Amino acid sequence: MRTTLPPLAVIGAGFSGTMAALHLSRLMPDRPVLLCEKSGAFARGLAYATGCSDHLLNVRATNMSAFPDQPEHFARWLEGCPLDHAAWTRSTPAGLFAARGLYGRYLSDLLVSALSAPGPAPRLMLENDEVVDLTPVQDGFELTLAAGRRRRVAGAILACGNLRAPRGPRSRYSVDPWGDTPLDDLRPDLPLLIVGTSLTMVDAVAATRQRGFSGPILAVSRHGLLPQVHDATAPWPAPTIPEGARRSLRALLRFVRDEVGRAETAGTDWRSVIDSLRGASVALWRGLPPAEQRRFLRHVRAFWDVHRHRMAPPAAEIIGRERASGGLTLMRARVVAVEDGAGHARVSLRERGADAPRIVDVQRIIDASGVGRVADTDDVLLRRLMGRGLIRPDALGLGLAVADDLAVLDETGRAGAPLWTLGPLLRGTLWECTAVPDIRGQAAELARTVATRLQMVAMREPA
């Protein structure tokens, strides 16, 4: 009689993978779950591993519960947290915002509780190595790790998180925005260059100042837009969106502008209207024809993102002070060339509308340009799975093509293998799939789907 079922592998231990693994370990008491993470930062990922107390969540603490059926879970955890809240949380008129490192501790506590759950055998196991391949075998895969070890698994969930965007011109002065590159050798008279002006740029400015850099910072992006700021809001009812606006981007934008006008007439801020669309956003995205989705990505995405993904007020205060003092300059431009010199990089920037590039000397280049596409990724595992025909990019190339139950489609359009995904790899299918409020319900539902599928397979296997 078989006593040990092969594990299910969850590849990636950021929020998406961790929550999927936690749900699965409860739903499958007879089958272990193998949670794989190449960085060692289990439950934290890049987003929540930061130790900078000025790196704040851009969602209020009241909406950051890890569990869709327990909306107060994170808030209750905060009440019992022994850390100094003055350092790791910020109370504002718009609500309470916690530091991302504190949220990482919350997720780590959830993981530790699951690992220490009583039972005859561990239901959740950690694998601190990079998964570099999945080879199909009967009723599952052979999983290959970077160190060369192989394991038989009954199936896998790809929870790789946000992919790195293709890097611009190479330079030895380039810095990872989430790295720990020392800044104590920097000169105060030579600027840092940040490529990108979104929330990652906001974090980079806060981190470099907290680590002692006092010199000028130049941030560039195509549109030069900053994220908007959270503010206190009143509820606004979810609008009834006409069918014509569901099929046409132009009509949908007109409807949203009109709805904002109606809200302002009623004394309600535009933020309430944007928030009221949250529940309908996936259906709106999926209802747009592919040509309209591509039009959104080309012309509207940057403007939508800065209104949808807003800064916590304390983060906005840091950016405001920096701009007012001249410490931070924003520019609508793109990097066209980089030439390394002695102690600096000479960067050619093409400003919008300019006939000739502007040349600036900088001592570091921080790439905060955003998230990459699956179609362009250099991720070893994803490239191998695509090469083998087991997965394919979605129609827009943003994420993976999936069935309605989040099973991954192969190159023929079928979802026969026990392979699923969730989180940011669903951007092309769902669009809204990167924030905790989007992913927590997705993780719980996917865990139920996967557990049911594997239970049916186990029942068919001979004793």
N, C-alpha and C positions, 0 to 999 in steps of 0.2 A: 504494500500500500504506500502511495506517495505521502510523505509527511511534510515536505516543504515545497510549496509552489514557487516557481521562479518569480522574482520581483518585477514590479512595474518601475520603470525608470522615469524620473522627472529631471529634465536636463535644464539646469539654471535654477539658482536658489535666491533670486530676488523676490519681490512681493508675489509675482504671479506664480512662480514655481513653488515657493514656500507654502502659500495658501492652498494650492492644488494638492500638495503632498500631505498637508495637515488633514484636509478633508478626506483624502483617500485612506490615510492610515486609520481613520475612524470607521470608514465604510467597508474596509477590507481587512477584518481582523485575522484572516487566515493567509493573507498574502502580504509579504513585506513590500515596502515602498523604498526605492533607492533614490535619494535626492543628491544630484551631482552638481558640483559647483567648482569651477576652475580657479576662482580667485581666493577662496578660503573665507570670504565674507558671507557666510551662510545667513540667510534671512535679511541681509542688508543690501546686497548688490551695490552698484555705484551710487544709487540715489541716497541711501540711508547709512552709508559707511562713513560719512564725513564727520569730523570732530569739531567743525567750526560752528559755534553757537549762533552765528548770524546767518547760517544756511537754514532758512525757515521753510516749512511746508507751505505750498501755495493754495492749500485747502484748509478751511477752519477745522480745528480739532474735533468739533462736534460732528463732522462728517468723515472722520478718518477711522472709524471702527473697521477692523479686519473682517468682521462677520456681518453679512447682510441682514441677518435676523436678530442681531444684537447691536442696535445703533449707538448705544451708550458705552460700548465695551472699552474703547480707547479712553473716553473721558473718565470712566471709573478707574482705569489703570493709572491715569495721570494723578488722580486724587491720592492714590496709595504709593506713588513713586517717591523714593527717598531723595532724588536729586533736587537741587535748588531750582525751583521754578523760575526765579528771577533771572537766572542765567540761561535756561533752556526753553522757556516759553515767553510769549509776549501777549499781554492783554491789550486789546485795542477796541475802539468803538465798533469795528467791523467783526469782532469776535476774537477768540483765543487762537493763536498760532504757535505751534510747537516747532522746535528745531528738528531737522531731519535726522540728526544723530540720535535724538531721543526717541523718535519713532522707530529707528533701527533697533534700539534696545527693547522696545515693546515687542517687535516681531521676534527678536531673539528669545525673549521670555516665552513667547508662545511655542517656539521650536523646542526649547529646553523642556518645557512641560510635556510635549508630545514624546520626546526622546526618553523621558523618565517615567512614562506611563507604565503601570504594572502589567505584567503578562508573562507567559512562559517563554516567549521569544520576542525580540525587538520587532515592532511593526514598521518602524521608520529607521532607516540607516543612512548615514552620510558618506559620500564619496568625494573627497577633495582632490579632484583631478579633472582635466578637460576631456570631454567625450569627443572623439575625433571621427567616429564612424559608427554606423548602424547597418549591419548586414542581415538581410532577411533570412530567417530559418523557419522551420515549421512552428506555427503558433507563436511567433514573436521575432526577436532579433538577437544577433550576437553583437553586444556593445563593446567597442574598443576604446580604451583610454589612452591618453597621450603617453603614459609610462609603459604602454605595451600590453597591459593586462586586458583580458577579455572576460565578459560575463554574459550569460544567457539571461535575457529579460523577456517577459511576456508581452511587452509593449512599451511605448515611450510617449511622453508628452514633451514637446519642444517649448520651453519657457525661457527663451534666450534673451528676452528683454529688448531694449532699444539697441539696434545695430549701429556701429560707428559709421558716420558719413565718410565718403571718400575724402582723403586729406588733400589740401591744396599743395602748392609748391613745397618741396622738402627743404627743411632747414635744421641745422643742429641746435638752433635756438628755440625750436618748437617745444611747447610744454603741454602736457595733458591737463585739462582743467580739473580733473579729479585726482591728480597725482600729488606727491609730496615733495616736488622739486624744491630744494632750498632757494630762498630768495634773499638770504643775508648778504650775497655778493653783488646785489644790484645797486646801480648808481641812481641817485635821486634826480639827476638831470636828463636822463634818457628814458623815453616812454616805453611802456608795455603796449603791445598791440593785442587786442582781443578780436577775433574774427567771429562775428555774430553779436546780436544785440538783444537776445531773448533772455529767458530766465537763467540759463547757464552763465551768460555774461554777468547778470546781477550777482550770482553766487561767486563768480571769479573776482569781481571787484571787492566784495565783502571779505573774501579769503585773503587776497593780497594785502589789503589794508590791515587786517587782523594779524597778519604775519610780518608786518613792519615796513612794507614798501610805501614810501611817501611821494614817489615821483608821479609824473603824468601818465594817464592811461588813455589810449585811443581805441574806441570800439567802432567797428565798421560792419555794415551789412547792406544788402541790396536796397532795402527800403529805409534803413535807419530808424526802425520803429522800436519803441520800448513797450514792454507789457504794461497794460493798464493796472490800476490799483484796486484792491478790494475795498469796499465801503459797506457801511451798514445798509441793509436792503430790507424792503418789505415784500411779502409774498405777492407774486403776480400769477394769475391763473394760467395754466397751460392753454395756449391759443388753439383754436380750431383752424387748421391750415388747409386752405382750399386745394382741390386736386391739381389745379393748374400750377400752383406754386410748388407742388411736390415733384413736378416733372421738368421745371424750368428754373435754372439758377437765377436768371434775371428776375423772374416773377417772385421767387422765394426771397431774394434780397429786398425787393420792393415791399413784400409783405412784412418782413422783419422791421424795416425802417418805419413803416406805417404803425406797427405795433409799438415800437419805441415811442413814436409820437403820441399814441393814445396813452401810454403809460406816463409820459411826461405831463400831459394835460391833467392826468389824475394825481400828479404829485409823486410819481414813482420813478425811480432811477432806471436807466437803461440796463443796468446790471441784472435787475430783477427779470427783465424780458429774456436776456441771454440765459439766465439760470432756468427759466420756465421751459426752455426748449430742450433741457437735458434729457428728459424722458423720451422725447421724440427724435433725438438726433440720429440714432442708428437707423430708424425707419426712413427718415428723411434722406440720409446718405444713400442707403440701399435703393431707394426709390428713384434717385436721379439717374438718368441714362448715362452710360459711360462717357459720352462726349461732354456732358455737363459736369461730371466729376472731374474730368481733365481740365475743364475750364476753371473750375474752382481752384484746383491746385496751381494753375498758372497765375490767376489774377486775384483771387480772394483769400487764399490760405493765410498769407502773412497778416492780413488785416483781421481775419477771424481769430487767429491764434492769440494776438495781443489783447483781444477783448475776452476771449474764452479762458485763457490761462493767465490769470492775473497775479500780480505781486502782493505779498503780505505788506501792510502799511509800514512796518519797521524797515523792510527791505527797500521800499520806495523812498523812505526818508534818507537812507544811506545814499542812494543814487541821486536824490535831489541835492543833498549837501555837496556831493562830489561835483555835480554839474555846475552848481552855483559858485563853487570856489575855483573852478577851472581845472580841478583834478581829473575829471572825466570829460572827454569830448566824443560826441557821436558823429559819424560821417556816413552818408549814403555812398557806398563805394564797394568795390570788390578787389581782391588781391589778384594781380595779373603776373607778378614775378617776384622772386625772392633771391637775393644774392648774399651769401654769408661773407662777412668780413671779420676783422680782428675785434672780438668783443661785442659785435652787434650784427644785425641783419639789415640789409638795405632792401626795403619793400616798395614795390611799385603798386600804387593804388589807382584804380580807374574810377573817378567820381562820376556819378550819373550826369550826363550832359556835357562832360568835359571833353575837350579835344585831345588833351595830352595827359599822361599819367602824372600823379603826384608822388614824389619820392620821399620816404621817411625812413630814418634810421631808428631801429627799436632794439631793445636788449632781450626781449622774449616775445614769442608769438603764442598766444593761448587760443587753441581752436575750440570755439564754442558754436560751431556752425550748424549744429543740429543732428538729426537722426538720419541714418542711412537707409537705403532701400534694399530689400532682399535681392532684387535683380542685379544690384551692383556689389553685393557683399563679398568680402574676402574671408568670411567665417569658414573655417575648415570643414566643420560638420555639414553646414548647409550647402556648401559647394559640392561636397561628395554626394550628398543625398540628391541634389539636383542632377549631378552627372549620372547617377544611377537611375534617374527617372522616378524616384520615390516621392519627390515633392516638386512643386513648380510655383513660380511667382503668381500672384493674382494678376488680373487684367491690367492693373496700373503699375505693377512692379514694386509696389510698396511693401507688401507682406506676402504671406503664403495663401494660395488658393485652398479653400476649405469647403466642406459640406456644411449643412445647417447645424449638425451636432459637433462641429469644430474638428471633425476628422480631416486629416490632410489629404488633398487630392494629388494623385500621381500625374505623370505626364500625359496619360490617356484620359484624365478627368474622373477616374474612379477613386473610391475611398475604401479599398479593401484591406489595407494593412492596419494593424493596431497602433496607429500613429496619430497623435492629436497635437493641437497647439492652442495657445491662449495669450492674452496680453498684447503687447505692441506688434507682434507678428501678424495681427489681424487688422492692421490699419487700413489696408485697401478694402477689406470686406465690411468693417464696422465703423471705421474712422475714429469714433470715440472709444478708445480701448487702452489708454495709457495711464489714467489716474486711478487711484485706489477705489473711488466710488464706482468706476466702470468695471474694474477687474474682480472685485470681491464676489459679486454675484456670479460672474462668469466662471470663477474658480470653483465655487460650490456646485454649480450646475454641471460643469464638465466632469467633476469628480463623480457625480451620480451616474453620468453617462458611461464613463470608463469602468467604474465598479460593476455596473450591470453587464457590460460587454464581457469583461473578464470572468465574471461569475458564470455566465452562460458557456464560455469556452471550457472552464474548469469542470462543469457538469457533464460535458461531452467526453472528457478524457477518461480512459479506463482507470479503475482503481488500482 
